[in-house]
């Protein structure tokens, strides 16, 4: 299972993209395909939501911006959604390409 998922889900993400491209080419219309292995995505989403709350709490307590590690767009989206209603912080994506990351900014 670990080989299909890859480091931080990179292999699974790549396989999903390949399946999407092939299915779009064969069907002549875009098809949204989502692959998962052994519930990895659900566990990763829960892990990201916990990280988001923990880092938002840190940002509000220290009154300093917290930057997360670079992550794919789908994972950044989970962070943004998890903190959309969190009092006292806003989130922004910064950087380019594979180095794009989420910053959590305390409101003043």
C-alpha positions as CSV (number, residue, x, y, z in Angstrom):
1,X,0.0,0.0,0.0
2,X,2.8,2.4,0.9
3,X,4.3,2.2,-2.6
4,X,0.9,3.2,-4.2
5,X,0.5,6.1,-1.8
6,X,4.1,7.3,-2.1
7,X,5.8,10.0,0.0
8,X,3.1,12.4,1.3
9,X,0.7,10.9,-1.3
10,X,2.7,12.0,-4.3
11,X,2.5,8.7,-6.1
12,X,-1.3,8.5,-5.5
13,X,-1.7,12.0,-6.8
14,X,0.3,11.2,-9.9
15,X,-1.7,8.1,-10.6
16,X,-4.9,10.0,-10.2
17,X,-3.8,12.6,-12.7
18,X,-2.8,9.9,-15.2
19,X,-6.2,8.2,-14.9
20,X,-8.0,11.6,-15.3
21,X,-6.0,12.4,-18.5
22,X,-6.6,8.9,-20.0
23,X,-10.3,8.8,-19.1
24,X,-10.7,12.3,-20.6
25,X,-8.9,11.3,-23.8
26,X,-10.9,8.1,-24.2
27,X,-14.3,9.6,-23.3
28,X,-13.7,12.8,-25.2
29,X,-15.0,14.7,-22.1
30,X,-13.5,15.6,-18.7
31,X,-14.1,13.1,-16.0
32,X,-13.3,13.8,-12.3
33,X,-11.6,10.7,-11.0
34,X,-10.5,10.4,-7.4
35,X,-8.3,7.5,-6.4
36,X,-7.7,6.4,-2.8
37,X,-5.7,3.6,-1.2
38,X,-6.7,2.1,2.1
39,X,-8.5,5.3,3.3
40,X,-5.4,7.4,3.0
41,X,-7.1,10.6,1.8
42,X,-9.6,10.6,4.6
43,X,-6.8,10.1,7.2
44,X,-4.7,12.8,5.5
45,X,-7.6,15.3,5.5
46,X,-8.2,14.7,9.2
47,X,-4.5,15.1,9.9
48,X,-4.4,18.4,7.9
49,X,-7.5,19.8,9.7
50,X,-5.9,19.1,13.1
51,X,-2.6,20.7,11.9
52,X,-4.6,23.8,10.7
53,X,-6.3,24.3,14.1
54,X,-3.1,23.7,16.0
55,X,-1.2,26.2,13.9
56,X,-4.1,28.8,14.0
57,X,-4.1,28.5,17.8
58,X,-0.3,29.1,17.8
59,X,-0.7,32.2,15.5
60,X,-3.4,33.7,17.7
61,X,-1.4,33.0,20.9
62,X,1.9,34.4,19.6
63,X,0.3,37.0,17.4
64,X,2.7,36.0,14.7
65,X,2.2,34.6,11.2
66,X,2.7,30.9,10.9
67,X,3.9,29.3,7.6
68,X,3.2,25.7,6.8
69,X,5.4,23.5,4.7
70,X,4.8,23.6,0.9
71,X,1.9,21.3,-0.1
72,X,-0.2,20.5,-3.2
73,X,-3.3,22.6,-4.0
74,X,-5.7,20.0,-2.7
75,X,-4.1,19.9,0.7
76,X,-3.8,23.8,0.8
77,X,-7.6,23.9,0.2
78,X,-8.2,21.6,3.2
79,X,-6.3,24.0,5.4
80,X,-8.1,27.1,4.0
81,X,-11.5,25.4,4.5
82,X,-10.7,24.2,8.0
83,X,-9.8,27.7,9.1
84,X,-12.5,29.6,7.1
85,X,-14.6,30.1,10.3
86,X,-11.8,30.1,12.8
87,X,-11.9,33.3,14.8
88,X,-8.9,35.5,14.8
89,X,-7.0,34.3,11.7
90,X,-7.0,34.5,7.9
91,X,-5.1,32.3,5.5
92,X,-3.2,32.9,2.3
93,X,-1.3,30.8,-0.2
94,X,2.1,32.2,-1.0
95,X,4.9,31.1,-3.2
96,X,5.1,29.5,-6.6
97,X,4.7,26.0,-8.0
98,X,5.9,23.1,-5.8
99,X,7.0,25.7,-3.2
100,X,3.5,27.2,-2.6
101,X,2.4,27.0,1.0
102,X,-0.2,28.3,3.4
103,X,0.4,31.2,5.8
104,X,-1.9,31.7,8.8
105,X,-2.1,35.3,9.7
106,X,-3.5,36.5,13.0
107,X,-6.1,39.3,12.7
108,X,-5.1,42.5,14.4
